[in-house]
Structures are given as C-alpha cells and as structure tokens.
C-alpha cells in the first residue's frame, strides 16, 4: 500500500495534470469505467446545430467522427420533422439508430429543447443493446441537465464541465 | 530507515548519510513536527509536506525530483529521514544547485530551505490551527480575529507553525522555532506551545483535500479517504489550507473568509456529528478530518453563513443559481473554475445552493483563490450533511442522503430519476428557487443586515469575497416600528404635544413623542429619581446668572457646565433673539438632529411646528426635541404654572424632549422614556425656578423656547424674545447644549435594557451615540461661534457705554 500509494498517486496525478483530461489525446472523453457501454464518439449538438461537445476515441481519426456526426444531423432533423406532427411533448426523445455504416452505428437522441445527442458506436460491439443505448442517452441527458443547472454555464457555450467529461469518459470505449 | 526517527533533536545527527548542522537539525525537526500531523513522529503528513514544498517555491518537477531522491516516492510516505533529505534537497535546489544525492553532504554552508510564508499566512495558520482545534476553544477565539489571517495555512507558514508546535510538543523546547530567513518569527510559538496538539488538529486540517487524502491512504488506510484522496491528490498541490481568504472584489474580504472558516469548521463538525451516528463513518471522518485540508473552520463557517444570509435570510432556504452566480463572480475567478466549483458544490444539482452547498462552494472559492487546485470530487468535509441538522428541507434530505453515500463518486442519487421526471422536477425546482429568490429579496431585512455589520467589519482586507454588505444607515424596520409605536402612543396621549410643535428634528420629535408618553406617566418617579435633578439647581443658577449678565457674563460659565439636564428657559429666550443666527443654524441643527436620531425617524411629529421655535435656536434642535417630548408631560403640569411658567415648562420640556430623544436613541425606548420623564420633570422644576427668578422677559424667552412644542404661542413669543435678548443666545445655546448633553448622559445609564435584542440594541445605540456625538459636535461649534459673536457685541456695548458715560455725568 505504501509503495503503491505514491505510484498510484503519481500516475493519477499525471493523468490529472490537465484538469480537463483530454483523455488520451483526442477530444474524446474516454472513460474505461463502463465496460459494457462503449461508444466511440459522443457529441452534443446545440439547437442551432453547432457542436457543444464532441469527444471521440482518440485512436481513430477524429475528423471522421466529426464528419459522421455532422452528417447524422440531417437524419436527426428528418426524424424530428417526421415525429413533429404530434405534439412535441409526445415525441420520443430517443431517436434510435440513425443510420448504420460499415464500421459503426450512429444513434440519436433529442431533448425537448432541440439539443441533440449523437452517439457513434462501433459496429463490432454487438453486445450493445438498444436499452443500453437508451440508458446511455439518459445519463447524457441527466448530465447535460446538471450542466444547465450551473448558473455559470451559458446555454450555447461549449461544455467544459469536468463532471460531464467524466461521465462521457465512462461511456466511451476505453482504449488502453 | 527512519534514521534518527524519534527524537530527532540531535545536533548534527546523521541519517542515512545525511549530515545536518545543528541549526539544520533543529529546523528540520521542527518542520517534521509540523508535518507530522498525526504525531506519529515517524511520518510526515504528505499534505503538509506538499504544502511545505510548495512554499519552497520550487517548480513542480523539482519537487518531484526531490521526492524521488529522498525516497519518499519509493516508500510512499515521508519518514523522518526522507523528510530531512527532502528538506536538504530543497535547500540545494533553492541555492540553484543541481539535485544530486551526493550534494546532500557535499554542499557546505547551505542555507536553510526557505519556505515562503507571509506573516499573514502564519497568523492565519495559527488562527486556523486554533480555530480548527476543537479542543482548544480558547485558542480558537484567538484565531478568529484576523480574518485574512485566517488560517493561512500556506506552506511555509504552516510548516513553520508546525515546526514550532513540534518544538513544543515533541521536543518541549521553548526556544523559538527555527525560522527560515524569510519567515518572520511567528507569534504563535507560545500559543502553539499551549496547544500541544499536533498541528493537524488545527489549521493543519485545513489543508485542502489534496494533502489530506493523499496522506490518508498512507497512514489511515481508509478506503473512503483514499478514494477521495487519490483524485484529489493527483489533482494538484498541497492541501490548500485555508489560506488567505479569497480576495473578492467587493466587500470586506476578511469578513468573508472569516466567516468561511467558521463555517467550514462547523461544517466539519457537523459532518462529524452526523458521522457519529455511524461508527465507521465517524471514524473515517474524524481521522480524515484531522488532516482534511478542505475542512471549514468555525469562523469560516460563520462567515459563510453570514454571507448566505445576506443573500437568503432563511438558512433553510436556497440561494438561486443566478444569485449565487453573481455572488461568486465577484471572486474574480474564471468562469470555468466557478462552473466547476458549482458542479462540485451543488450536490443535488437543483440549480440552487443550500446553506451547506453554499458553504462548500464558498470554501472552494477561497481555496482556489489561495492557489489550491480544485478537487475533482467534492471533498467529504464539504459534502452536505447526511442528516440536515437544520431540519431538512427537501434539499436537505436529499443532501443528507447523498452525503451519506459520500463516496464522491456519482452524481447525487437524486439525479437518477428518469429524464421525464427530471425535466419536470427541474422546472419545479427552478420555480421554487425563484420563489426563494423573491422571498429572500423581500425578507432580507435590515435587521439581519445590520447584524452583520460588525461581523464583516473585521474582514481581512486582502481576501474574502468582497460582498457588498450594506451597512444600515437608516433606522431599521424594527426601530422604525418601535418609534412608530411610541410615536403613536405619544401622539394620542398628547394631542397638543410638542411633537406637533417640533419642527426641526422630526426624528427627535418622534422620539420625544414616544418618550413623552412614557414620561408623562413617570413624571413623578422621574422627578424624584432623575439624575439630572441634582444638576438642575446648578443650571438654574447658571441660567439666571446668564440671563442677568447680559454682557456676557460668561457664556463660558454656562457653557462648560456639567451636562445639565435641561437647557434653561433662558436658552430659549436667547436663542430666540438671534433670529438670524438661529435661522441659519437651526436648519442645520435640525438636520443634524434628524440625522442624529435616525431611529426616531419614523414618526415625525410635526416638522412645521418645530420650525418656528427651532429656527431660533440652532442648538435648540435637540432641545426642542426634548421639548416636544416633554411637552406632553408639561401639558398636565402647565396648568400649575402661570402662563410664563407654562412657556418655561415648555422650554424645559423641549429640552427634556431633546434629551429624551437622545436618550431614546441611545437606549431602549422604555428607558429613554423614563429618563425623559425625569428630565422633563426636572425641567419643569427648573422652569419653575426660572420663572420665579427671572424677569418676565426671561420667562417669555424661555417660554418661547420651551413652547417649541406649542406652535402658535411660542413663535410669536420667540420672536419677541429674540429681539430682546440678543445677548443670551450663547447662554441659551450653551444651556441647551448642556441640556442635550445631560440628556445624553442621563440616557446612557438607562441604555442597557432592552430585553430581546441586546446585540442589535447595542449596535443601534452605538449608532445613535455616534450620531449624537456628531450632532453635539456641531452644536458645540455653533455655540462657540455664537459665543464669539456675543463677546464682540459685549465689547461694542461696553465701548458705547464708555462713550455715553461722560454724557450722563454731564
């Protein structure tokens, strides 16, 4: 314990030195915590369709994920408008699979305030079921709400919250 | 391994090949003692050590290197030898030499490692130490004073203190601790000595989470703490002791910090208390709390609570996010950090801060301002209590639950509800916070605000959130209400009361009115027992003298006299003579009077009435007030006197009133009234005496003066008198002034009473006293001026007399 202590501390300290842990490299928040739920990229898009938060697994080409998320917004809008005939309140928040590609699947989630959560999941991760995705989105939404509760957060700003980062990291695929 | 572990006081002892000079040895021993927050005598608290290294102002990598070299990283803790080696390496590094193990012994004449710590820090550290030391309430009180000084736990000072303490505790040396060149010998040494506790108890606890948790795993092996310690430790630097209070922009930072400390301590204490319910928790908390850098001291806590009250008077209520944002924005921390602090402290994520959350947030802000990095997770000591001791509101309960789980891990359980419910609850909470907000705005009363004045005053100039603490200049609501009550009462009692007549000092009049009412009842009593009674004869005599000696027998004689309770009737006369002077001065007087007695403001009996008589006498303002107050009393007595005597009575009563007003300002209402009664009664007696002694001229004069309360009669008389008795102004003024003074003095003794709100009353009375002082000072200056004028007149008259004399003989 004693010996492990300093080392562990040092390690954690190093990893923590940048407060907003840029994860390992990329913008992605990575969190090895949740082994089951592992997304490859998570993005929060504002109502005006600009990103509030994007984090991807660093090993991949970040740009690719950004592009994927961007293109998925069209699908999101499509789904929203399709469901928009009903009252907004009755609209399902979880949009489900937006579109699959060969390498991964993209899931979407929209809040009542038109804030979109987009999650890119590796296709090879077959263990990931729909309800797990839903739960992940729920967590995202909760965390996002917490951020909104913060009086220092201006809606529309980029999200720099550590707690949010931690939460997203927990959902990202852990790349060791 | 632990080299000369235990005693460590051997001069030039060698530890693992480390040769230390005697001074070094002593110094290192002290430092080790300081760092040995758990009095293990073998292991230095990591938190403290880190602070120490930080105080050494070395770059982080150098510190890491030192730690590696000394073997602490290998061991995971700082044993004595490691510590000594580390200190030596610090000295080496500070000398600019490369860090090498060989340099330990080869470098000669190495200066002692310098740990920068400001005096302030030292003081604050001492303070914090003391304050945090629950076992030493006495020392605690000593600590509180300098808010900034608060727990200055910073590095060098901390270590220094620790060193000193060590000295006292471990080595029982009474020599002053080895002070690094840059450190000023802390004054605490003796105090520390008494302390005899290991430093960790006190301020040392303050070190913020970093050292604490970091240290915890080493020595305590507590799961909880280690969990929290790891992230915290890794997060940054040595525990942020409650250092200098965060210097927020606006209001007295010191007060803020000061409050913060107590708050934190309380927080901690509360946490402990709660934990006691659960043994394990308690143990964990207590052990971790010792070195918990995030602990809040009592004074901090108190300050936080006070600040909370300024935003939200209801301690069980919430501070809405917007209000909290404004408040913390004043700390000038970057928004990002504030956002993070918010995330940490808003435990239930409701967008509002409860008292505990607020204290935690404030504490974090202070820590951040002092340079400590923010933890990743909310430290245990800052978590809202499990069982909300204040009787939980729903947030409190939630907080309690969350706090209970206390593993800083997740978002509070309250957050887990499903999205829909969350969405629903959130707006509700928002609404409730809005309601809270409005409530707080409405309910923020002057009362609470005034109470904080004294707390905030001592705040540390260089720290603490400068929160604008309004200092009440106007009478508080309660005061106003009191005055109103009195006033109405008095008004009813005396329809013709001088209150109506008294223009100049509305406030005074108000007071008078209320006091009058009571005085009327207590006339008899007052009369017999009044203190001023004794002085009356003197005054009367002096007044008579004054009146008779136009040539200015000495305004001086009359002026200096002991604070005669009431201005003589002559005063009124003289003052009335000098219309110009009075007019010019009176308004000022009146205004002063008004200002002087803000508490009495509410009922302004009759500005118009006072105008007449008051105009004459600038000095009379207060006297007039007295008049009005006593007028009610006078009224019943008036029938006893002849017309002139009535006037005199009024004059006296006016003066009495004035005194009464003053009395009221100074003391509780009841007391004031009684004093007023006595004063008025005395005046009445004086008036009687005066009437008898004085010529009719005098009487009218005094009557005019006294009849201030009675608007119509006095005015004409006054004017007449004024023309007649120009020489008296100063006498009257003097008398009045003395009367005022007497009234003030008379009121002093009676001050103490008020039953319920001692503190508030005291503050109010202090305020009134000050105001009275100002008024009296003005009075004095005016009287002096009038005195000079009168003297000049006298001289001119004498000259004329001289010129006329030869003619008369002829």
Interface residues (C-beta under 8 A of the other chain):
Chain A: X1 X2 X3 X4 X5 X6 X7 X8 X9 X10 X11 X12 X13 X14 X15 X16 X19 X93 X112 X138 X141 X142 X143 X145 X146 X147 X148 X149 X150 X151 X152 X153 X160 X161 X162 X163 X166 X167
Chain B: X64 X67 X72 X73 X74 X75 X76 X77 X214 X217 X218 X221 X230 X231 X233 X234 X235 X236 X320 X321 X322 X324 X325 X328 X329 X335 X336 X338 X339 X340 X342 X343 X346 X349 X350 X351 X373 X374 X376 X411 X415 X416 X418 X419 X422 X423 X426
